[in-house]
Amino acid sequence: MIELLNLPSEAPYKKLETLYHQALKHNQRGVEAISISSYDSLSGEVESRFVNLKYIQGNEWIFFSNYSSPKASQFASHDQISVLIHWPALNTQIRLKAKIQKTSPEFSDLHFKNRSKEKNALAISSAQSQPVTSFDAVKERFQSTLASMTSDQERPEYWGGYSFTPYYFEFWEGHENRLNKRQVFSIQEGSWIAQLLQP
Ligand SMILES: Cc1cc2nc3c(=O)[nH]c(=O)nc-3n(C[C@H](O)[C@H](O)[C@H](O)COP(=O)(O)O)c2cc1C
């Protein structure tokens, strides 16, 4: 589930809200899974991965991750990302371009406080994307972290939220005979402009 909070009243957000509620009605699994592509300026490569989108608050789309991970250094060096959402239950793709930044420490603290102890133990114990000798070593680190955690455990500074704000939306709706509808919204001089693209 994604928490929608104070969404803007502009057209792309109206459309997004309608589609999201339709996706829930159609029991779309993994409705919160979004793919994020980022640019690694050191290697010159683009990388993608799924994350779970937790909130859309105003025009800020928020997920949580490790601040020392490969994606974190990519966001720090190049703050423009490409995002994909696929809701097969609706035969719909949503494609975004956005700028990304860290959320405030206070926002990350609040989210951390409200998560399960197990999820937080994993966030604390994992040096995300670093090599490890065995999966048993991962489990041992998790278990010993879990055992050592206090009831008011603090969020580690290497874990927290990311917020991105789209400046481009494309809604792709699949129809029969590949007569697919593609509706784009982009910001021009501060206002959202709608356009249709050929399939
Ligand atoms: C459906 C799905 C949801 C995921 N959600 C998250 C998430 O919210 N945060 C996160 O750090 N990794 C999440 N992951 C794992 C990432 O895809 C990725 O493996 C990890 O963040 C390391 O990425 P990086 O090496 O590019 O930094 C998720 C994976 C899947 C398949």
The ligand as an SDF file (V2000), in Angstrom:
LIG
                    3D

 31 33  0  0  0  0  0  0  0  0999 V2000
    9.5400   -5.4790   -4.7590 C   0  0  0  0  0  0  0  0  0  0  0  0
   10.8460   -5.0160   -4.1660 C   0  0  0  0  0  0  0  0  0  0  0  0
   10.8600   -3.9700   -3.2450 C   0  0  0  0  0  0  0  0  0  0  0  0
   12.0460   -3.5060   -2.7020 C   0  0  0  0  0  0  0  0  0  0  0  0
   12.0070   -2.4530   -1.8400 N   0  0  0  0  0  0  0  0  0  0  0  0
   13.1620   -1.9070   -1.3990 C   0  0  0  0  0  0  0  0  0  0  0  0
   13.1350   -0.7080   -0.6120 C   0  0  0  0  0  0  0  0  0  0  0  0
   12.0730   -0.1270   -0.3080 O   0  0  0  0  0  0  0  0  0  0  0  0
   14.3240   -0.1940   -0.2210 N   0  0  0  0  0  0  0  0  0  0  0  0
   15.5270   -0.7820   -0.5450 C   0  0  0  0  0  0  0  0  0  0  0  0
   16.5670   -0.2720   -0.1360 O   0  0  0  0  0  0  0  0  0  0  0  0
   15.5800   -1.8950   -1.2910 N   0  0  0  0  0  0  0  0  0  0  0  0
   14.4250   -2.4740   -1.7380 C   0  0  0  0  0  0  0  0  0  0  0  0
   14.4610   -3.5950   -2.5320 N   0  0  0  0  0  0  0  0  0  0  0  0
   15.7870   -4.1670   -2.8840 C   0  0  0  0  0  0  0  0  0  0  0  0
   16.3840   -3.3410   -4.0660 C   0  0  0  0  0  0  0  0  0  0  0  0
   15.7700   -3.7210   -5.2790 O   0  0  0  0  0  0  0  0  0  0  0  0
   17.9080   -3.4840   -4.1930 C   0  0  0  0  0  0  0  0  0  0  0  0
   18.2630   -4.8530   -4.2580 O   0  0  0  0  0  0  0  0  0  0  0  0
   18.6680   -2.8460   -3.0170 C   0  0  0  0  0  0  0  0  0  0  0  0
   18.0640   -1.6400   -2.5930 O   0  0  0  0  0  0  0  0  0  0  0  0
   20.1290   -2.5660   -3.3940 C   0  0  0  0  0  0  0  0  0  0  0  0
   20.1510   -1.6600   -4.4720 O   0  0  0  0  0  0  0  0  0  0  0  0
   21.4780   -0.8380   -4.9120 P   0  0  0  0  0  0  0  0  0  0  0  0
   22.6150   -1.8170   -4.8650 O   0  0  0  0  0  0  0  0  0  0  0  0
   21.1640   -0.3600   -6.3010 O   0  0  0  0  0  0  0  0  0  0  0  0
   21.6520    0.3020   -3.9570 O   0  0  0  0  0  0  0  0  0  0  0  0
   13.2860   -4.1160   -3.0680 C   0  0  0  0  0  0  0  0  0  0  0  0
   13.2720   -5.1810   -3.9770 C   0  0  0  0  0  0  0  0  0  0  0  0
   12.0880   -5.6250   -4.5080 C   0  0  0  0  0  0  0  0  0  0  0  0
   12.1020   -6.7760   -5.4950 C   0  0  0  0  0  0  0  0  0  0  0  0
  1  2  1  0
  2  3  1  0
  2 30  2  0
  3  4  2  0
  4  5  1  0
  4 28  1  0
  5  6  2  0
  6  7  1  0
  6 13  1  0
  7  8  2  0
  7  9  1  0
  9 10  1  0
 10 11  2  0
 10 12  1  0
 12 13  2  0
 13 14  1  0
 14 15  1  0
 14 28  1  0
 15 16  1  0
 16 17  1  0
 16 18  1  0
 18 19  1  0
 18 20  1  0
 20 21  1  0
 20 22  1  0
 22 23  1  0
 23 24  1  0
 24 25  2  0
 24 26  1  0
 24 27  1  0
 28 29  2  0
 29 30  1  0
 30 31  1  0
M  END
$$$$
